[in-house]
Amino acid sequence: MTDNSENPFRTALGELGSVLARVDGSRIDAACKMLAGAGQIVVYGCGREALQVKGFAMRLYHLGLPVSVVGDMNTPPLGPGDVFLASSGPGETSTVLTLMQVAHGAGATNLLLTAQVESSAAKRADFTLLIPAQTMANDQGTKKTSVLPMGSVFEGALFLLFEVMVLKLRDLIGASSEAMRARHTNME
């Protein structure tokens, strides 16, 4: 952790770059293939992670993939061939753990994004995409690695990771920019 009070943007961007440089590219590719082949995709995250996950869901919809967000009235039931994508930076979020259990019981695949590879959620996941960033699980005392508060580095890394995954998915499924734009809402 560095404290560059003269340029906090440079410090924060450096931290994000360092985190994303350590994400395993082959696992990103595998996660994208999993999503591209899913019958249904249902996503979930808590707090500020939920904002990133919902933004990703919007882009998955723009790509033409069958996606819903837990809690929306039109979320379908999950079953075999479906993917439940959950984000839990600390890996101990009780809601995520419960929803992973439900998805598993229905035969869906649990795809987890987390910073804690030894967490309860990681142990329940069928596939884990590790984002080695500070979260609220390690933002105190000597474990603190970021100038940003709480889980901000994890949440920022999610945003950038999801944008790269959209690019990879676009190429993987052959979606055009024009088709993506055509799926953008006109109700604004």
Contacts in CASP RR format, 6 or more apart in sequence:
PFRMAT RR
TARGET T0000
AUTHOR 0000-0000-0000
METHOD contacts of the structure
MODEL  1
MTDNSENPFRTALGELGSVLARVDGSRIDAACKMLAGAGQIVVYGCGREA
LQVKGFAMRLYHLGLPVSVVGDMNTPPLGPGDVFLASSGPGETSTVLTLM
QVAHGAGATNLLLTAQVESSAAKRADFTLLIPAQTMANDQGTKKTSVLPM
GSVFEGALFLLFEVMVLKLRDLIGASSEAMRARHTNME
1 15 0 8 1.000
1 144 0 8 1.000
1 145 0 8 1.000
1 146 0 8 1.000
1 147 0 8 1.000
2 11 0 8 1.000
2 147 0 8 1.000
3 11 0 8 1.000
3 147 0 8 1.000
4 10 0 8 1.000
4 11 0 8 1.000
4 147 0 8 1.000
8 147 0 8 1.000
11 147 0 8 1.000
12 147 0 8 1.000
12 148 0 8 1.000
12 153 0 8 1.000
15 145 0 8 1.000
15 146 0 8 1.000
15 147 0 8 1.000
15 148 0 8 1.000
15 153 0 8 1.000
16 153 0 8 1.000
16 156 0 8 1.000
16 157 0 8 1.000
16 160 0 8 1.000
19 131 0 8 1.000
19 132 0 8 1.000
19 133 0 8 1.000
19 153 0 8 1.000
19 154 0 8 1.000
19 157 0 8 1.000
20 131 0 8 1.000
20 157 0 8 1.000
20 160 0 8 1.000
20 161 0 8 1.000
22 132 0 8 1.000
23 129 0 8 1.000
23 130 0 8 1.000
23 131 0 8 1.000
23 132 0 8 1.000
23 157 0 8 1.000
23 161 0 8 1.000
24 129 0 8 1.000
24 130 0 8 1.000
27 127 0 8 1.000
27 128 0 8 1.000
27 129 0 8 1.000
27 130 0 8 1.000
28 129 0 8 1.000
28 161 0 8 1.000
28 164 0 8 1.000
28 165 0 8 1.000
28 168 0 8 1.000
29 168 0 8 1.000
30 127 0 8 1.000
31 111 0 8 1.000
31 127 0 8 1.000
31 129 0 8 1.000
31 165 0 8 1.000
32 165 0 8 1.000
32 168 0 8 1.000
32 169 0 8 1.000
32 172 0 8 1.000
33 172 0 8 1.000
34 83 0 8 1.000
34 109 0 8 1.000
34 111 0 8 1.000
34 127 0 8 1.000
35 41 0 8 1.000
35 60 0 8 1.000
35 65 0 8 1.000
35 83 0 8 1.000
35 85 0 8 1.000
35 111 0 8 1.000
35 165 0 8 1.000
35 169 0 8 1.000
36 65 0 8 1.000
36 169 0 8 1.000
36 172 0 8 1.000
36 173 0 8 1.000
38 65 0 8 1.000
38 66 0 8 1.000
38 81 0 8 1.000
38 82 0 8 1.000
38 83 0 8 1.000
38 109 0 8 1.000
39 66 0 8 1.000
39 81 0 8 1.000
39 82 0 8 1.000
39 83 0 8 1.000
40 66 0 8 1.000
40 67 0 8 1.000
40 68 0 8 1.000
40 76 0 8 1.000
40 78 0 8 1.000
40 79 0 8 1.000
40 81 0 8 1.000
40 82 0 8 1.000
40 83 0 8 1.000
41 57 0 8 1.000
41 60 0 8 1.000
41 65 0 8 1.000
41 66 0 8 1.000
41 67 0 8 1.000
41 68 0 8 1.000
41 82 0 8 1.000
41 83 0 8 1.000
41 85 0 8 1.000
42 67 0 8 1.000
42 68 0 8 1.000
42 69 0 8 1.000
42 70 0 8 1.000
42 75 0 8 1.000
42 76 0 8 1.000
42 78 0 8 1.000
42 82 0 8 1.000
42 83 0 8 1.000
42 84 0 8 1.000
42 85 0 8 1.000
42 103 0 8 1.000
42 108 0 8 1.000
43 53 0 8 1.000
43 54 0 8 1.000
43 56 0 8 1.000
43 57 0 8 1.000
43 60 0 8 1.000
43 67 0 8 1.000
43 68 0 8 1.000
43 69 0 8 1.000
43 70 0 8 1.000
43 84 0 8 1.000
43 85 0 8 1.000
43 86 0 8 1.000
44 50 0 8 1.000
44 53 0 8 1.000
44 69 0 8 1.000
44 70 0 8 1.000
44 84 0 8 1.000
44 85 0 8 1.000
44 86 0 8 1.000
44 87 0 8 1.000
44 95 0 8 1.000
44 96 0 8 1.000
44 99 0 8 1.000
45 53 0 8 1.000
45 70 0 8 1.000
45 86 0 8 1.000
45 87 0 8 1.000
45 88 0 8 1.000
45 93 0 8 1.000
45 95 0 8 1.000
45 96 0 8 1.000
46 87 0 8 1.000
46 88 0 8 1.000
46 93 0 8 1.000
46 95 0 8 1.000
46 96 0 8 1.000
48 151 0 8 1.000
48 152 0 8 1.000
48 155 0 8 1.000
49 87 0 8 1.000
49 88 0 8 1.000
49 89 0 8 1.000
49 154 0 8 1.000
49 155 0 8 1.000
49 158 0 8 1.000
50 87 0 8 1.000
51 155 0 8 1.000
52 87 0 8 1.000
52 155 0 8 1.000
52 156 0 8 1.000
52 158 0 8 1.000
52 159 0 8 1.000
52 162 0 8 1.000
53 69 0 8 1.000
53 85 0 8 1.000
53 87 0 8 1.000
53 158 0 8 1.000
54 69 0 8 1.000
55 162 0 8 1.000
56 85 0 8 1.000
56 158 0 8 1.000
56 162 0 8 1.000
56 165 0 8 1.000
56 166 0 8 1.000
57 67 0 8 1.000
57 68 0 8 1.000
57 69 0 8 1.000
59 162 0 8 1.000
59 163 0 8 1.000
59 166 0 8 1.000
60 67 0 8 1.000
60 166 0 8 1.000
60 169 0 8 1.000
61 67 0 8 1.000
61 183 0 8 1.000
62 180 0 8 1.000
62 181 0 8 1.000
62 183 0 8 1.000
62 184 0 8 1.000
63 166 0 8 1.000
63 169 0 8 1.000
63 170 0 8 1.000
63 173 0 8 1.000
63 175 0 8 1.000
63 180 0 8 1.000
64 175 0 8 1.000
64 179 0 8 1.000
64 180 0 8 1.000
64 183 0 8 1.000
65 169 0 8 1.000
65 173 0 8 1.000
68 74 0 8 1.000
68 75 0 8 1.000
68 76 0 8 1.000
69 75 0 8 1.000
70 99 0 8 1.000
77 106 0 8 1.000
78 84 0 8 1.000
78 102 0 8 1.000
78 103 0 8 1.000
78 106 0 8 1.000
78 107 0 8 1.000
78 108 0 8 1.000
79 103 0 8 1.000
79 106 0 8 1.000
79 107 0 8 1.000
79 108 0 8 1.000
80 106 0 8 1.000
80 107 0 8 1.000
80 108 0 8 1.000
81 107 0 8 1.000
81 108 0 8 1.000
81 109 0 8 1.000
82 103 0 8 1.000
82 106 0 8 1.000
82 107 0 8 1.000
82 108 0 8 1.000
82 109 0 8 1.000
83 108 0 8 1.000
83 109 0 8 1.000
83 111 0 8 1.000
84 99 0 8 1.000
84 100 0 8 1.000
84 103 0 8 1.000
84 108 0 8 1.000
84 109 0 8 1.000
84 110 0 8 1.000
84 111 0 8 1.000
85 111 0 8 1.000
85 112 0 8 1.000
85 113 0 8 1.000
86 96 0 8 1.000
86 99 0 8 1.000
86 100 0 8 1.000
86 110 0 8 1.000
86 111 0 8 1.000
86 112 0 8 1.000
86 113 0 8 1.000
86 121 0 8 1.000
87 96 0 8 1.000
87 112 0 8 1.000
87 113 0 8 1.000
87 114 0 8 1.000
87 158 0 8 1.000
88 96 0 8 1.000
88 97 0 8 1.000
88 112 0 8 1.000
88 113 0 8 1.000
88 114 0 8 1.000
88 119 0 8 1.000
88 121 0 8 1.000
89 113 0 8 1.000
89 114 0 8 1.000
89 115 0 8 1.000
89 116 0 8 1.000
89 131 0 8 1.000
89 133 0 8 1.000
89 135 0 8 1.000
89 137 0 8 1.000
89 151 0 8 1.000
89 154 0 8 1.000
90 114 0 8 1.000
90 115 0 8 1.000
90 116 0 8 1.000
90 119 0 8 1.000
90 135 0 8 1.000
90 136 0 8 1.000
90 137 0 8 1.000
91 112 0 8 1.000
91 114 0 8 1.000
91 115 0 8 1.000
91 116 0 8 1.000
91 119 0 8 1.000
91 120 0 8 1.000
91 121 0 8 1.000
91 122 0 8 1.000
91 137 0 8 1.000
92 116 0 8 1.000
92 119 0 8 1.000
92 120 0 8 1.000
92 121 0 8 1.000
92 137 0 8 1.000
93 121 0 8 1.000
96 112 0 8 1.000
96 121 0 8 1.000
97 120 0 8 1.000
97 121 0 8 1.000
97 124 0 8 1.000
100 110 0 8 1.000
100 112 0 8 1.000
100 121 0 8 1.000
100 124 0 8 1.000
100 125 0 8 1.000
101 124 0 8 1.000
103 109 0 8 1.000
103 110 0 8 1.000
104 110 0 8 1.000
104 124 0 8 1.000
104 126 0 8 1.000
109 126 0 8 1.000
109 127 0 8 1.000
110 124 0 8 1.000
110 125 0 8 1.000
110 126 0 8 1.000
110 127 0 8 1.000
111 125 0 8 1.000
111 126 0 8 1.000
111 127 0 8 1.000
111 129 0 8 1.000
112 121 0 8 1.000
112 122 0 8 1.000
112 124 0 8 1.000
112 125 0 8 1.000
112 127 0 8 1.000
112 128 0 8 1.000
112 129 0 8 1.000
113 128 0 8 1.000
113 129 0 8 1.000
113 131 0 8 1.000
113 158 0 8 1.000
113 161 0 8 1.000
114 121 0 8 1.000
114 122 0 8 1.000
114 125 0 8 1.000
114 128 0 8 1.000
114 129 0 8 1.000
114 130 0 8 1.000
114 131 0 8 1.000
115 130 0 8 1.000
115 131 0 8 1.000
115 132 0 8 1.000
115 133 0 8 1.000
115 134 0 8 1.000
115 135 0 8 1.000
115 137 0 8 1.000
115 138 0 8 1.000
115 154 0 8 1.000
116 122 0 8 1.000
116 135 0 8 1.000
116 137 0 8 1.000
117 128 0 8 1.000
117 130 0 8 1.000
119 137 0 8 1.000
122 128 0 8 1.000
129 161 0 8 1.000
131 154 0 8 1.000
131 157 0 8 1.000
131 158 0 8 1.000
131 161 0 8 1.000
133 146 0 8 1.000
133 151 0 8 1.000
133 153 0 8 1.000
133 154 0 8 1.000
133 157 0 8 1.000
134 143 0 8 1.000
134 144 0 8 1.000
134 145 0 8 1.000
134 146 0 8 1.000
134 148 0 8 1.000
134 151 0 8 1.000
134 153 0 8 1.000
134 154 0 8 1.000
135 150 0 8 1.000
135 151 0 8 1.000
135 154 0 8 1.000
136 150 0 8 1.000
136 151 0 8 1.000
138 144 0 8 1.000
138 145 0 8 1.000
139 146 0 8 1.000
139 149 0 8 1.000
139 150 0 8 1.000
139 151 0 8 1.000
145 153 0 8 1.000
146 152 0 8 1.000
146 153 0 8 1.000
169 175 0 8 1.000
170 177 0 8 1.000
170 180 0 8 1.000
END
